[in-house]
Amino acid sequence: MLRLNFLLLVSVMLSALYLVQTQYESRRLFTDLHRATNESRNLETEYQRLQVELRAQSSPSRIESLAVAQGLQGASPAITHYVRDTQQAGGVQ
């Protein structure tokens, strides 16, 4: 009977330790999930901010004002240079 009681005590102690370890692991995983969710939200916000900035940087009015400020002019037939292909149309020499 003493052996049975000792065996039951050991099994209860081991199951209690396993339960504590499992709860700890569960809490750690929940914390990691919460951190990953927050990071995902932050990255999504940053992505949206960068998309807005990209649209602002590539707006036609901004590009036109930069071109005027740098002295660029629109393409016209008078200043267009055409490049001719020096290779034969049938293949590469």
Buried (B, 14 or more C-beta within 10 A) or exposed (E): EEEEEEEEEEEEEEEEEEEEEEEEEEEEEEEEEEEEEEEEEEEEEEEEEEEEEEEEEEEEEEEEEEEEEEEEEEEEEEEEEEEEEEEEEEEEE
